[in-house]
Amino acid sequence: MVKTITIKDEVYRELASLKRERESFSDVIMKLLSRRRIDLFAFYGAFENKELWKEVEKDILTDRRRVTAR
């Protein structure tokens, strides 16, 4: 299924600059969205300071709730 969306010229130019030959705009958008889905547990243990790690997790959860609430 195909959907038509409206975006600002500035956004179009940014997407076009990221688009490679033979790549669709949908491909570019999916690539950008997948970058947001980083598995933070892959980095667990990278921080020697466990309190800092807990603070980072808390901030990320807070940001996620903020985005979801919009």
C-alpha angles and dihedrals in degrees: 000000000000126000129192117223132184119231134171119262090246091057091047091053091049092050091045090052090055094045117102128205111287091013121120125220087247089058091052093048093048090050090052093047093049090055088065091057097073114158101233092192087071085070096045110130093025088105114069088195104074091189090059090051091053090050091052091049091050092050092050093050090049091051091048092053090048092053093044091051092058 
